[in-house]
Amino acid sequence: MVLKKSIKLHKSKDANTQYLVIPASVVNDSQYPFKNKKILELEVNLEKGTVTLECVKSKKGD
């Protein structure tokens, strides 16, 4: 199953930083893989116009 939802990018007023706000309906789904404070890798594919987030494996294997 794929979790899919349209979201907006938000820009910080004080910096050149953008934020993705992931809705509670996605975060609360039992299949949602990301936990709070987890380190993620962001990949932007310019050719496809896609953004991918993946969990970074730590040395401890979590």
C-alpha positions as CSV (number, residue, x, y, z in Angstrom):
1,M,0.0,0.0,0.0
2,V,1.2,3.5,-0.8
3,L,0.4,6.5,1.5
4,K,-0.3,9.5,-0.8
5,K,-1.5,13.0,0.1
6,S,-1.1,16.4,-1.6
7,I,0.8,18.9,0.7
8,K,2.2,22.4,0.4
9,L,5.7,23.6,0.8
10,H,6.1,26.4,3.4
11,K,9.0,28.9,3.3
12,S,10.6,30.3,6.4
13,K,10.2,34.1,6.7
14,D,13.7,34.5,8.2
15,A,15.8,32.0,6.0
16,N,16.0,30.3,2.7
17,T,14.5,27.2,4.2
18,Q,11.4,25.3,3.1
19,Y,9.2,23.0,5.2
20,L,7.0,20.0,4.3
21,V,4.1,19.6,6.6
22,I,3.0,16.0,6.7
23,P,-0.7,15.7,7.7
24,A,-1.7,13.7,10.8
25,S,-3.8,11.4,8.7
26,V,-0.5,10.2,7.1
27,V,1.7,10.3,10.2
28,N,-0.8,8.3,12.3
29,D,-1.2,5.5,9.7
30,S,0.4,2.3,11.0
31,Q,2.4,1.9,7.8
32,Y,4.1,5.4,8.1
33,P,7.8,4.5,8.5
34,F,9.3,7.7,10.0
35,K,9.6,8.3,13.7
36,N,10.2,11.6,15.5
37,K,13.9,12.7,15.4
38,K,14.8,10.0,12.8
39,I,17.6,11.0,10.4
40,L,16.4,11.1,6.8
41,E,18.1,11.4,3.5
42,L,16.5,13.8,1.0
43,E,16.9,13.2,-2.8
44,V,15.7,15.7,-5.4
45,N,15.5,14.3,-8.9
46,L,15.4,17.2,-11.2
47,E,14.7,15.2,-14.3
48,K,11.6,13.5,-12.9
49,G,10.6,16.4,-10.7
50,T,10.4,14.2,-7.6
51,V,11.5,14.3,-4.0
52,T,12.3,11.1,-2.1
53,L,12.9,10.7,1.7
54,E,14.6,7.6,3.1
55,C,15.7,6.6,6.6
56,V,19.4,6.7,7.1
57,K,20.7,3.5,8.6
58,S,22.8,4.2,11.7
59,K,25.7,2.1,12.8
60,K,23.5,0.6,15.5
61,G,21.1,-0.7,12.9
62,D,18.0,1.3,13.9
